[in-house]
């Protein structure tokens, strides 16, 4: 499955709240979510390689999984 990260989510990676999160962390977390996600849904409690905890808002589209935003803790 392909993972697409929106421009909004990429911009949020530069905020202080999301520091130490990378695209690889986001893509790996998105692939861990089982099943089909038909509507935008928040998934909580992912851990980045740096140890930072974060949430994802994800929706499945015809071509893969779309990461709408990232919320750092």
Secondary structure, DSSP 8 states (H G I E B T S, - for coil): --EEE-HHHHHHTTSGGGTT--HHHHHHHHHHS-S---S-EEEEEEE-TTS-EEEEEEEEETTEEEEEEEEE-
